Amino acid sequence: QVQLVESGGGLVQAGGSLRLSCTASGSFFSINTMAWYRQAPGKQRELVAFVTNGPITNYADSVKGRFTISRDNAKNTVDLHMNSLKPEDTAVYYCNAELRQYSYSPRLLPYWGQGTQVTVSS
């Protein structure tokens, strides 16, 4: 059984920093792309950043220059370093990973973490 477990959310003042971490555990062959999404109250879930096996990274325009995504393939983790936080960054942040479960199959399956709350006060 595969699990993605997030940590690191919390309450921070505007201009502050937080680091989110996500660890994948369970039985799988490899991890393809890892990403962070967020969902604010009353809004749709949106992509914040992703990192491929390359590693190639990409960011939403709203977080470019403030957030940094990184991964450690040896530990099956992905981190999101968030600086210069703004009240509009307040949301539940979700970890996402595309996992290849078996060496004999190229099929990728998406998995989600349970979400961690980030609240930025003004």
Contacts in CASP RR format, 6 or more apart in sequence:
PFRMAT RR
TARGET T0000
AUTHOR 0000-0000-0000
METHOD contacts of the structure
MODEL  1
QVQLVESGGGLVQAGGSLRLSCTASGSFFSINTMAWYRQAPGKQRELVAF
VTNGPITNYADSVKGRFTISRDNAKNTVDLHMNSLKPEDTAVYYCNAELR
QYSYSPRLLPYWGQGTQVTVSS
1 26 0 8 1.000
1 27 0 8 1.000
2 24 0 8 1.000
2 25 0 8 1.000
2 26 0 8 1.000
2 27 0 8 1.000
2 28 0 8 1.000
2 99 0 8 1.000
2 101 0 8 1.000
2 111 0 8 1.000
3 24 0 8 1.000
3 25 0 8 1.000
3 26 0 8 1.000
3 111 0 8 1.000
3 113 0 8 1.000
4 22 0 8 1.000
4 23 0 8 1.000
4 24 0 8 1.000
4 95 0 8 1.000
4 96 0 8 1.000
4 97 0 8 1.000
4 111 0 8 1.000
4 112 0 8 1.000
4 113 0 8 1.000
4 114 0 8 1.000
5 22 0 8 1.000
5 23 0 8 1.000
5 25 0 8 1.000
5 113 0 8 1.000
5 114 0 8 1.000
6 20 0 8 1.000
6 21 0 8 1.000
6 22 0 8 1.000
6 93 0 8 1.000
6 94 0 8 1.000
6 95 0 8 1.000
6 113 0 8 1.000
6 114 0 8 1.000
6 115 0 8 1.000
6 116 0 8 1.000
7 20 0 8 1.000
7 21 0 8 1.000
7 22 0 8 1.000
7 116 0 8 1.000
8 18 0 8 1.000
8 19 0 8 1.000
8 20 0 8 1.000
8 21 0 8 1.000
8 116 0 8 1.000
9 18 0 8 1.000
9 20 0 8 1.000
9 93 0 8 1.000
9 116 0 8 1.000
9 117 0 8 1.000
9 118 0 8 1.000
10 18 0 8 1.000
10 116 0 8 1.000
10 117 0 8 1.000
10 118 0 8 1.000
10 119 0 8 1.000
11 119 0 8 1.000
11 120 0 8 1.000
11 121 0 8 1.000
12 18 0 8 1.000
12 85 0 8 1.000
12 118 0 8 1.000
12 119 0 8 1.000
12 120 0 8 1.000
12 121 0 8 1.000
13 120 0 8 1.000
13 121 0 8 1.000
14 85 0 8 1.000
14 86 0 8 1.000
14 87 0 8 1.000
14 120 0 8 1.000
14 121 0 8 1.000
14 122 0 8 1.000
15 83 0 8 1.000
15 84 0 8 1.000
15 85 0 8 1.000
15 86 0 8 1.000
15 120 0 8 1.000
16 83 0 8 1.000
16 84 0 8 1.000
16 85 0 8 1.000
16 120 0 8 1.000
17 81 0 8 1.000
17 82 0 8 1.000
17 83 0 8 1.000
17 84 0 8 1.000
17 85 0 8 1.000
18 82 0 8 1.000
18 85 0 8 1.000
18 118 0 8 1.000
19 79 0 8 1.000
19 80 0 8 1.000
19 81 0 8 1.000
19 82 0 8 1.000
20 36 0 8 1.000
20 79 0 8 1.000
20 80 0 8 1.000
20 82 0 8 1.000
20 93 0 8 1.000
20 95 0 8 1.000
20 116 0 8 1.000
20 118 0 8 1.000
21 77 0 8 1.000
21 78 0 8 1.000
21 79 0 8 1.000
22 34 0 8 1.000
22 36 0 8 1.000
22 77 0 8 1.000
22 78 0 8 1.000
22 79 0 8 1.000
22 95 0 8 1.000
22 97 0 8 1.000
22 113 0 8 1.000
23 75 0 8 1.000
23 76 0 8 1.000
23 77 0 8 1.000
24 31 0 8 1.000
24 34 0 8 1.000
24 76 0 8 1.000
24 77 0 8 1.000
24 97 0 8 1.000
24 99 0 8 1.000
24 111 0 8 1.000
25 76 0 8 1.000
27 101 0 8 1.000
28 99 0 8 1.000
28 100 0 8 1.000
28 101 0 8 1.000
29 99 0 8 1.000
29 100 0 8 1.000
29 101 0 8 1.000
29 102 0 8 1.000
29 103 0 8 1.000
30 99 0 8 1.000
30 100 0 8 1.000
31 53 0 8 1.000
31 73 0 8 1.000
31 76 0 8 1.000
31 97 0 8 1.000
31 98 0 8 1.000
31 99 0 8 1.000
31 100 0 8 1.000
32 52 0 8 1.000
32 53 0 8 1.000
32 97 0 8 1.000
32 98 0 8 1.000
32 99 0 8 1.000
32 100 0 8 1.000
32 108 0 8 1.000
33 50 0 8 1.000
33 51 0 8 1.000
33 52 0 8 1.000
33 53 0 8 1.000
33 97 0 8 1.000
33 98 0 8 1.000
34 50 0 8 1.000
34 51 0 8 1.000
34 69 0 8 1.000
34 71 0 8 1.000
34 78 0 8 1.000
34 95 0 8 1.000
34 96 0 8 1.000
34 97 0 8 1.000
34 98 0 8 1.000
35 47 0 8 1.000
35 48 0 8 1.000
35 49 0 8 1.000
35 50 0 8 1.000
35 51 0 8 1.000
35 69 0 8 1.000
35 78 0 8 1.000
35 95 0 8 1.000
35 96 0 8 1.000
35 97 0 8 1.000
36 47 0 8 1.000
36 48 0 8 1.000
36 49 0 8 1.000
36 50 0 8 1.000
36 69 0 8 1.000
36 78 0 8 1.000
36 80 0 8 1.000
36 93 0 8 1.000
36 94 0 8 1.000
36 95 0 8 1.000
36 96 0 8 1.000
37 45 0 8 1.000
37 46 0 8 1.000
37 47 0 8 1.000
37 48 0 8 1.000
37 93 0 8 1.000
37 94 0 8 1.000
37 96 0 8 1.000
38 45 0 8 1.000
38 46 0 8 1.000
38 48 0 8 1.000
38 89 0 8 1.000
38 91 0 8 1.000
38 92 0 8 1.000
38 93 0 8 1.000
38 94 0 8 1.000
38 118 0 8 1.000
39 45 0 8 1.000
39 46 0 8 1.000
39 91 0 8 1.000
39 92 0 8 1.000
39 94 0 8 1.000
40 88 0 8 1.000
40 90 0 8 1.000
40 91 0 8 1.000
40 92 0 8 1.000
43 91 0 8 1.000
45 94 0 8 1.000
46 60 0 8 1.000
47 60 0 8 1.000
48 59 0 8 1.000
48 60 0 8 1.000
48 63 0 8 1.000
48 67 0 8 1.000
48 69 0 8 1.000
48 80 0 8 1.000
48 93 0 8 1.000
49 57 0 8 1.000
49 58 0 8 1.000
49 59 0 8 1.000
49 60 0 8 1.000
49 63 0 8 1.000
49 67 0 8 1.000
49 69 0 8 1.000
49 80 0 8 1.000
50 57 0 8 1.000
50 58 0 8 1.000
50 69 0 8 1.000
51 57 0 8 1.000
51 69 0 8 1.000
51 70 0 8 1.000
51 71 0 8 1.000
51 78 0 8 1.000
53 73 0 8 1.000
55 71 0 8 1.000
57 69 0 8 1.000
59 65 0 8 1.000
59 67 0 8 1.000
59 69 0 8 1.000
62 88 0 8 1.000
63 82 0 8 1.000
63 89 0 8 1.000
66 82 0 8 1.000
66 83 0 8 1.000
66 84 0 8 1.000
66 85 0 8 1.000
67 80 0 8 1.000
67 81 0 8 1.000
67 82 0 8 1.000
67 83 0 8 1.000
68 80 0 8 1.000
68 81 0 8 1.000
68 83 0 8 1.000
69 78 0 8 1.000
69 79 0 8 1.000
69 80 0 8 1.000
69 81 0 8 1.000
70 78 0 8 1.000
70 79 0 8 1.000
70 81 0 8 1.000
71 77 0 8 1.000
71 78 0 8 1.000
71 79 0 8 1.000
72 78 0 8 1.000
72 79 0 8 1.000
78 95 0 8 1.000
78 97 0 8 1.000
80 93 0 8 1.000
82 89 0 8 1.000
82 118 0 8 1.000
85 118 0 8 1.000
85 120 0 8 1.000
86 120 0 8 1.000
87 120 0 8 1.000
87 121 0 8 1.000
87 122 0 8 1.000
88 120 0 8 1.000
89 118 0 8 1.000
89 120 0 8 1.000
90 118 0 8 1.000
90 119 0 8 1.000
90 120 0 8 1.000
91 117 0 8 1.000
91 118 0 8 1.000
92 115 0 8 1.000
92 116 0 8 1.000
92 117 0 8 1.000
92 118 0 8 1.000
93 115 0 8 1.000
93 116 0 8 1.000
93 117 0 8 1.000
93 118 0 8 1.000
94 112 0 8 1.000
94 113 0 8 1.000
94 115 0 8 1.000
95 112 0 8 1.000
95 113 0 8 1.000
95 115 0 8 1.000
96 110 0 8 1.000
96 111 0 8 1.000
96 112 0 8 1.000
96 113 0 8 1.000
97 110 0 8 1.000
97 111 0 8 1.000
98 108 0 8 1.000
98 109 0 8 1.000
98 110 0 8 1.000
98 111 0 8 1.000
99 108 0 8 1.000
99 109 0 8 1.000
99 110 0 8 1.000
99 111 0 8 1.000
100 106 0 8 1.000
100 107 0 8 1.000
100 108 0 8 1.000
100 109 0 8 1.000
101 107 0 8 1.000
101 109 0 8 1.000
END
